[in-house]
């Protein structure tokens, strides 16, 4: 019995002891940071993140926390902070990175709220970056301050990054840091980033955690013609040819694909669906014939988010031709923004597109930006510390029946860069907003006009991040 008591005492001394966490106080601190961060105009294409970075390091200075700033240009800034565990290196657990970007998407659309000033109305915080991704920056800054004051809780190093340029490819942000200052990432095994969200469901609540992303591929589609003066009404018009080519692409049936990773995704989401949806998903996963697989995939793809999990996409974005009303240029072009599943071969994808126009010498396809290969592939099995910590945190907040749903983000993010360097990264986030029709609400979302985050959802996102760290620090 004496030995047992001694063992208990030793455990009590060496294990991190979490006293009652002052959640209300931390929520208010994070909310104020979010309000303040929104007030700095860091919108693309000229984000000047230095202003937001200066706010953050001023807060850190007040709390006597060391930080490093990395500036690829005068007004572009990245901040890195490492909170070090006092344990000997051989006893430390692998380091965890919390990353958030300071730049935001451009201000477009018809805003009814001031985009670069936080507005609090009807339980929502409005402003550019409120959901992408100054909410993450505010939460991470608050947790950074908290754990800096409670370093005795750290059984591993915590690394915090506030980065530039994520919305424009991260050339002045994460890519710059990894290339020029790789020591920042020493010992980092896990990372928590943006990219996920919570789906509240009557059957079962889901935490969608981004565990993979799609490849980014830009293709320029160019139509050639004779051109001339618009008064001549020439039939050989590049714009007509471009329109016909785009119509052909619109009718092009991209194949549906199912991997072991996406199979697991649909197995998990099936449990939250009604009987008809479960039948369709079962047909997708276990089709008696290929035609039934295609039929099930087509039905499932009526939900645009579910479609992103099983199909590549082609989206025309930028159209270019004459800027003069009375001139017909000999060329017209469209930029095709393609998002490819991790299992897709980009060269084969491009070859199949070119085959659509092999009998039309006036149509030319050119790759403008292609993914770096090999592309990070999602794992088949997830039982790592970070995943288990997320799962426990989600259950604590949203109920014990909550399921972590690992999936593919259709958008690009810094997570791809981290995964390329061997850092296991999960994207989390606030609630997804669903309309009565079942489609994700397109108003107030990331990159949309009147972007907002609900205050309750912001608190939940804070708690999810906090409890996940708490779980990691207890293990």
C-alpha positions as CSV (number, residue, x, y, z in Angstrom):
1,X,0.0,0.0,0.0
2,X,2.9,2.3,0.7
3,X,4.3,1.8,-2.8
4,X,0.9,2.5,-4.3
5,X,0.6,5.7,-2.4
6,X,4.0,6.7,-3.5
7,X,3.2,6.0,-7.1
8,X,0.0,8.1,-6.8
9,X,2.0,11.0,-5.4
10,X,4.6,10.8,-8.1
11,X,1.9,10.8,-10.8
12,X,0.2,13.8,-9.1
13,X,3.4,15.7,-9.2
14,X,4.5,14.9,-12.8
15,X,1.2,15.0,-14.6
16,X,-0.2,18.4,-15.7
17,X,-2.9,19.6,-13.3
18,X,-5.7,21.6,-15.0
19,X,-7.4,23.9,-12.5
20,X,-10.8,25.3,-13.4
21,X,-10.3,27.2,-16.6
22,X,-11.9,30.7,-16.6
23,X,-13.9,30.2,-19.8
24,X,-16.0,33.3,-19.6
25,X,-13.0,35.5,-19.2
26,X,-11.2,33.8,-22.0
27,X,-14.2,34.1,-24.3
28,X,-14.4,37.8,-23.7
29,X,-10.7,38.2,-24.4
30,X,-10.9,36.2,-27.6
31,X,-14.0,38.2,-28.7
32,X,-12.1,41.5,-28.1
33,X,-9.1,40.3,-30.1
34,X,-11.4,39.4,-33.0
35,X,-13.1,42.8,-32.9
36,X,-9.7,44.5,-32.9
37,X,-8.2,42.3,-35.6
38,X,-11.1,42.9,-38.0
39,X,-10.4,46.6,-37.8
40,X,-7.1,46.2,-39.6
41,X,-7.5,46.1,-43.4
42,X,-5.5,43.0,-44.4
43,X,-7.6,42.3,-47.5
44,X,-6.0,41.0,-50.7
45,X,-4.4,41.9,-53.1
46,X,-2.5,44.3,-50.8
47,X,-3.1,42.9,-47.3
48,X,-0.2,44.6,-45.4
49,X,-0.4,42.1,-42.5
50,X,2.2,44.1,-40.6
51,X,-0.7,46.1,-38.9
52,X,-2.4,43.0,-37.5
53,X,1.0,41.5,-36.6
54,X,1.9,44.7,-34.7
55,X,-1.3,44.5,-32.7
56,X,-0.5,40.8,-31.8
57,X,3.1,41.5,-30.7
58,X,2.0,44.5,-28.7
59,X,-0.3,42.2,-26.8
60,X,2.5,39.7,-26.4
61,X,4.8,42.4,-25.1
62,X,2.3,43.3,-22.4
63,X,2.4,39.7,-21.3
64,X,6.2,39.4,-21.6
65,X,6.0,36.7,-24.2
66,X,8.9,36.3,-26.7
67,X,8.1,36.4,-30.4
68,X,9.9,36.5,-33.7
69,X,8.8,38.5,-36.8
70,X,9.6,37.5,-40.4
71,X,9.0,40.1,-43.1
72,X,9.5,39.1,-46.7
73,X,8.5,42.7,-47.6
74,X,8.2,45.9,-45.6
75,X,4.4,45.6,-45.0
76,X,4.1,41.8,-45.1
77,X,4.7,40.0,-41.8
78,X,4.6,36.6,-40.1
79,X,4.8,36.0,-36.4
80,X,6.2,32.9,-34.7
81,X,6.1,32.1,-31.0
82,X,7.2,28.9,-29.3
83,X,6.1,28.2,-25.7
84,X,8.6,25.7,-24.4
85,X,7.9,22.9,-22.0
86,X,10.2,22.8,-19.0
87,X,10.5,19.0,-19.3
88,X,13.7,17.5,-20.4
89,X,13.8,16.9,-24.2
90,X,13.7,13.2,-23.7
91,X,10.4,13.5,-21.7
92,X,8.7,15.9,-24.0
93,X,5.8,14.8,-26.2
94,X,5.9,15.9,-29.9
95,X,5.3,19.6,-30.4
96,X,1.9,21.0,-31.7
97,X,1.5,23.9,-34.1
98,X,-1.5,26.2,-34.1
99,X,-1.6,28.2,-37.3
100,X,-3.8,31.1,-38.6
101,X,-3.4,33.6,-41.4
102,X,-3.8,37.3,-41.0
103,X,-4.7,38.2,-44.6
104,X,-8.3,38.0,-45.9
105,X,-10.1,37.7,-49.1
106,X,-10.8,40.9,-51.1
107,X,-13.9,43.0,-50.3
108,X,-16.4,42.2,-53.0
109,X,-20.2,42.1,-53.3
110,X,-22.8,44.2,-51.7
111,X,-22.0,44.7,-48.1
112,X,-24.6,46.2,-45.7
113,X,-22.1,46.2,-42.8
114,X,-18.7,47.9,-42.8
115,X,-16.3,45.2,-43.8
116,X,-13.2,46.6,-41.9
117,X,-15.0,47.4,-38.7
118,X,-16.6,44.7,-36.4
119,X,-20.3,45.1,-36.1
120,X,-22.1,43.1,-33.4
121,X,-25.8,42.5,-34.2
122,X,-28.3,39.8,-33.3
123,X,-25.7,37.6,-31.7
124,X,-23.3,37.8,-34.8
125,X,-19.9,39.4,-35.3
126,X,-19.7,40.9,-38.8
127,X,-16.6,41.9,-40.7
128,X,-14.1,40.6,-43.2
129,X,-12.1,37.8,-41.6
130,X,-14.7,37.1,-38.9
131,X,-14.9,33.5,-40.2
132,X,-11.8,33.3,-42.4
133,X,-9.5,33.5,-40.5
134,X,-9.2,36.2,-37.9
135,X,-11.5,34.1,-35.7
136,X,-8.7,31.5,-35.6
137,X,-6.1,34.2,-34.9
138,X,-8.1,35.6,-32.0
139,X,-8.6,32.2,-30.5
140,X,-4.9,31.2,-30.9
141,X,-3.7,34.6,-29.5
142,X,-5.9,34.1,-26.4
143,X,-4.7,30.5,-25.9
144,X,-1.2,31.6,-26.4
145,X,-1.5,34.1,-23.5
146,X,-3.3,31.6,-21.3
147,X,-0.6,28.9,-21.7
148,X,2.2,31.4,-21.4
149,X,0.8,32.1,-17.9
150,X,0.4,28.4,-17.2
151,X,3.6,26.9,-18.6
152,X,3.6,24.2,-15.9
153,X,0.8,22.6,-17.9
154,X,3.0,22.0,-21.0
155,X,4.2,18.5,-21.5
156,X,5.2,19.5,-25.1
157,X,6.2,22.7,-26.9
158,X,3.3,24.7,-28.4
159,X,4.2,26.7,-31.6
160,X,1.9,29.5,-32.7
161,X,2.1,31.0,-36.2
162,X,0.3,34.0,-37.6
163,X,1.0,34.0,-41.3
164,X,0.7,36.2,-44.3
165,X,-0.5,35.6,-47.8
166,X,-2.6,32.5,-47.4
167,X,-5.3,33.8,-49.6
168,X,-2.8,34.3,-52.5
169,X,-0.8,31.1,-52.3
170,X,1.4,31.6,-49.2
171,X,4.5,32.7,-51.1
172,X,5.1,35.4,-48.5
173,X,3.7,33.3,-45.7
174,X,4.1,29.7,-44.8
175,X,6.1,28.7,-47.9
176,X,8.5,31.5,-47.2
177,X,8.9,30.4,-43.5
178,X,9.5,26.8,-44.3
179,X,12.1,27.6,-46.9
180,X,14.0,30.3,-45.1
181,X,13.4,29.4,-41.4
182,X,12.8,25.7,-41.1
183,X,14.0,25.7,-37.4
184,X,10.6,27.2,-36.5
185,X,9.1,23.7,-37.2
186,X,11.7,21.7,-35.2
187,X,9.9,18.9,-33.4
188,X,6.5,19.7,-34.7
189,X,4.5,16.6,-35.5
190,X,0.8,17.8,-35.3
191,X,-0.9,21.0,-36.5
192,X,-4.4,22.5,-36.0
193,X,-5.5,24.8,-38.8
194,X,-8.7,26.1,-40.5
195,X,-10.7,24.1,-42.9
196,X,-13.4,22.2,-40.9
197,X,-16.6,22.9,-39.2
198,X,-19.5,21.6,-37.2
199,X,-22.7,20.1,-38.6
200,X,-25.5,20.0,-36.1
201,X,-27.8,17.2,-37.0
202,X,-30.9,15.8,-35.3
203,X,-29.6,12.2,-35.6
204,X,-26.0,12.8,-34.8
205,X,-23.8,15.9,-34.6
206,X,-20.7,15.9,-36.8
207,X,-17.3,17.6,-36.5
208,X,-16.1,17.8,-40.0
209,X,-12.3,17.8,-39.8
210,X,-10.3,18.5,-42.9
211,X,-7.7,15.7,-43.3
212,X,-6.9,16.2,-47.0
213,X,-7.3,18.8,-49.6
214,X,-7.8,19.0,-53.4
215,X,-5.1,19.8,-55.9
216,X,-5.1,23.2,-57.5
217,X,-4.8,23.3,-61.2
218,X,-5.3,26.3,-63.6
219,X,-5.8,25.7,-67.3
220,X,-6.1,28.5,-69.9
221,X,-8.6,27.7,-72.6
222,X,-7.9,29.8,-75.7
223,X,-10.1,30.1,-78.8
224,X,-8.5,31.5,-82.0
225,X,-10.2,33.2,-84.9
226,X,-9.6,35.9,-87.6
227,X,-10.8,38.9,-85.7
228,X,-11.4,42.3,-87.2
229,X,-13.8,45.3,-87.0
230,X,-17.1,44.6,-85.2
231,X,-19.0,46.5,-88.0
232,X,-18.2,43.7,-90.4
233,X,-20.1,41.1,-88.4
234,X,-17.4,38.4,-89.0
235,X,-18.7,34.9,-88.5
236,X,-15.2,33.7,-87.5
237,X,-15.5,35.1,-84.0
238,X,-13.2,33.9,-81.1
239,X,-15.9,34.7,-78.5
240,X,-18.4,32.4,-80.2
241,X,-15.8,29.7,-80.4
242,X,-14.9,30.1,-76.8
243,X,-18.6,29.9,-75.8
244,X,-19.0,26.7,-77.8
245,X,-15.9,25.2,-76.1
246,X,-17.2,26.1,-72.6
247,X,-20.5,24.6,-73.5
248,X,-18.7,21.4,-74.4
249,X,-16.9,21.4,-71.1
250,X,-20.1,22.0,-69.2
251,X,-21.5,18.8,-70.8
252,X,-18.3,16.8,-70.1
253,X,-19.0,14.1,-67.6
254,X,-16.2,14.0,-65.1
255,X,-15.8,10.5,-63.5
256,X,-16.8,9.7,-59.9
257,X,-14.1,8.2,-57.8
258,X,-14.2,6.3,-54.5
259,X,-11.1,5.6,-52.4
260,X,-10.7,3.9,-49.1
261,X,-10.6,7.3,-47.5
262,X,-13.8,8.6,-49.1
263,X,-15.5,5.3,-48.5
264,X,-14.9,5.8,-44.8
265,X,-16.3,9.3,-45.1
266,X,-19.6,8.1,-46.6
267,X,-19.8,5.2,-44.1
268,X,-19.7,7.7,-41.3
269,X,-22.1,10.2,-42.8
270,X,-24.6,7.5,-43.7
271,X,-25.5,7.1,-40.0
272,X,-26.8,10.6,-39.9
273,X,-29.1,10.3,-42.9
274,X,-32.7,9.3,-43.4
275,X,-33.5,5.9,-44.9
276,X,-33.6,7.0,-48.5
277,X,-30.2,8.7,-48.3
278,X,-28.7,5.6,-46.5
279,X,-30.0,3.4,-49.4
280,X,-28.3,5.7,-51.9
281,X,-25.0,5.8,-50.0
282,X,-25.1,2.0,-49.7
283,X,-25.6,1.7,-53.5
284,X,-22.6,4.0,-53.9
285,X,-20.4,1.8,-51.6
286,X,-21.7,-1.6,-52.6
287,X,-23.1,-1.3,-56.2
288,X,-24.2,-4.5,-57.8
289,X,-23.2,-3.0,-61.2
290,X,-21.2,0.0,-62.3
291,X,-24.3,1.8,-63.6
292,X,-25.7,1.8,-60.1
293,X,-22.6,3.3,-58.7
294,X,-22.9,6.2,-61.2
295,X,-26.6,6.6,-60.5
296,X,-25.9,6.8,-56.7
297,X,-23.0,9.2,-57.2
298,X,-25.2,11.5,-59.4
299,X,-27.9,11.7,-56.7
300,X,-25.3,12.3,-54.0
301,X,-23.7,15.0,-56.1
302,X,-26.9,17.1,-55.9
303,X,-25.3,18.1,-52.6
304,X,-22.4,20.3,-53.8
305,X,-20.3,19.6,-50.8
306,X,-20.7,15.8,-51.0
307,X,-19.9,16.1,-54.7
308,X,-16.5,17.6,-53.8
309,X,-15.6,14.3,-52.0
310,X,-16.0,12.1,-55.1
311,X,-15.4,14.2,-58.2
312,X,-12.9,16.6,-59.7
313,X,-14.2,20.0,-60.7
314,X,-13.7,22.5,-63.6
315,X,-14.9,26.1,-63.0
316,X,-14.4,28.9,-65.6
317,X,-13.4,32.1,-63.7
318,X,-11.7,34.8,-65.7
319,X,-12.8,35.6,-69.3
320,X,-10.6,37.6,-71.5
321,X,-11.1,39.2,-74.9
322,X,-11.3,42.7,-76.4
323,X,-11.6,45.8,-74.2
324,X,-12.9,47.9,-77.1
325,X,-16.5,47.9,-78.1
326,X,-15.8,48.1,-81.9
327,X,-12.9,45.6,-82.0
328,X,-13.0,41.8,-82.4
329,X,-9.7,40.3,-81.3
330,X,-8.4,37.1,-82.9
331,X,-8.3,35.4,-79.5
332,X,-10.7,34.9,-76.5
333,X,-9.8,32.9,-73.4
334,X,-11.2,31.5,-70.2
335,X,-9.2,30.5,-67.1
336,X,-10.4,27.1,-65.9
337,X,-9.8,26.6,-62.2
338,X,-9.7,22.9,-61.5
339,X,-9.8,21.2,-58.2
340,X,-8.6,17.6,-58.3
341,X,-9.0,14.8,-55.9
342,X,-5.8,13.6,-54.2
343,X,-6.0,10.4,-56.2
344,X,-6.3,12.1,-59.6
345,X,-3.3,12.1,-61.9
346,X,-3.1,15.8,-63.1
347,X,-1.4,14.9,-66.4
348,X,-4.0,12.3,-67.3
349,X,-6.7,14.8,-66.3
350,X,-5.2,17.4,-68.7
351,X,-4.8,14.9,-71.5
352,X,-8.5,13.9,-71.3
353,X,-9.5,17.5,-71.6
354,X,-7.3,18.1,-74.6
355,X,-8.9,15.1,-76.3
356,X,-12.2,16.8,-76.2
357,X,-10.9,19.4,-78.7
358,X,-8.4,17.2,-80.7
359,X,-10.4,17.8,-83.9
360,X,-10.6,21.6,-83.4
361,X,-7.2,23.2,-84.1
362,X,-8.6,26.6,-83.0
363,X,-8.9,25.5,-79.4
364,X,-5.8,25.4,-77.3
365,X,-5.4,24.3,-73.7
366,X,-2.4,25.4,-71.7
367,X,-1.5,24.6,-68.1
368,X,-0.9,27.9,-66.1
369,X,-0.5,26.5,-62.6
370,X,-0.1,22.9,-61.6
371,X,0.2,21.1,-58.3
372,X,3.5,19.9,-57.0
373,X,3.8,16.1,-57.1
374,X,3.8,13.8,-55.2
375,X,0.6,15.3,-53.6
376,X,0.0,14.5,-49.9
377,X,-2.4,11.6,-49.7
378,X,-4.9,11.0,-46.8
379,X,-4.3,8.2,-44.4
380,X,-6.7,5.2,-44.2
381,X,-6.6,4.9,-40.5
382,X,-6.7,7.7,-37.9
383,X,-5.9,6.9,-34.3
384,X,-3.2,9.4,-33.6
385,X,-3.1,11.6,-30.5
386,X,-4.5,14.7,-32.2
387,X,-7.4,12.8,-33.8
388,X,-8.4,11.2,-30.5
389,X,-8.1,14.6,-28.7
390,X,-10.4,16.2,-31.3
391,X,-12.9,13.4,-30.9
392,X,-12.9,13.7,-27.1
393,X,-13.3,17.5,-27.3
394,X,-16.2,17.3,-29.8
395,X,-18.0,14.8,-27.6
396,X,-17.6,17.1,-24.6
397,X,-19.0,20.1,-26.4
398,X,-21.7,18.6,-28.8
399,X,-22.6,15.4,-27.0
400,X,-21.2,11.9,-26.5
401,X,-22.7,10.7,-29.7
402,X,-20.8,13.3,-31.8
403,X,-18.8,11.8,-34.6
404,X,-15.6,13.2,-36.1
405,X,-16.1,13.1,-39.9
406,X,-12.7,13.2,-41.7
407,X,-13.0,14.5,-45.3
408,X,-11.4,16.5,-48.1
409,X,-11.5,20.2,-48.3
410,X,-12.4,21.5,-51.8
411,X,-10.4,24.6,-51.1
412,X,-6.7,25.0,-50.9
413,X,-5.0,26.0,-47.6
414,X,-1.8,26.0,-45.7
415,X,-2.5,22.5,-44.5
416,X,-1.3,21.1,-47.8
417,X,2.1,22.8,-47.3
418,X,2.4,21.4,-43.7
419,X,1.5,17.9,-44.8
420,X,4.1,18.0,-47.5
421,X,6.6,18.4,-44.7
422,X,5.4,15.5,-42.7
423,X,3.2,17.4,-40.2
424,X,-0.1,15.7,-39.6
425,X,-2.7,18.5,-39.9
426,X,-6.4,18.7,-39.2
427,X,-8.6,21.6,-40.1
428,X,-11.4,22.5,-37.7
429,X,-13.8,25.4,-37.4
430,X,-17.1,26.9,-36.3
431,X,-20.6,25.6,-37.2
432,X,-21.6,25.3,-40.8
433,X,-24.7,27.3,-41.5
434,X,-27.4,25.3,-43.3
435,X,-30.5,26.7,-44.9
436,X,-34.0,25.1,-44.8
437,X,-33.4,23.7,-48.2
438,X,-30.3,21.8,-46.9
439,X,-27.7,23.8,-48.8
440,X,-24.9,25.6,-47.1
441,X,-25.8,29.3,-46.6
442,X,-24.0,31.4,-49.2
443,X,-24.5,34.7,-47.3
444,X,-22.1,35.7,-44.5
445,X,-19.7,32.9,-45.2
446,X,-16.0,33.1,-46.0
447,X,-15.2,35.3,-49.0
448,X,-18.9,36.4,-49.1
449,X,-20.4,39.8,-48.4
450,X,-21.5,40.5,-44.8
451,X,-19.2,37.8,-43.5
452,X,-20.0,36.9,-39.9
453,X,-19.6,34.4,-37.2
454,X,-22.2,33.7,-34.5
455,X,-21.0,34.5,-31.0
456,X,-22.1,31.2,-29.7
457,X,-20.4,29.4,-32.5
458,X,-17.2,31.4,-31.9
459,X,-17.3,30.3,-28.2
460,X,-17.7,26.7,-29.3
461,X,-14.8,27.0,-31.7
462,X,-12.7,28.4,-28.9
463,X,-13.7,25.6,-26.5
464,X,-13.0,23.0,-29.2
465,X,-9.4,24.3,-29.7
466,X,-8.9,24.7,-25.9
467,X,-10.1,21.2,-25.0
468,X,-8.1,19.6,-27.8
469,X,-5.0,21.2,-26.4
470,X,-6.0,20.2,-22.9
471,X,-6.4,16.6,-24.0
472,X,-3.0,16.6,-25.7
473,X,-1.3,18.1,-22.6
474,X,-2.9,15.5,-20.3
475,X,-1.6,12.6,-22.4
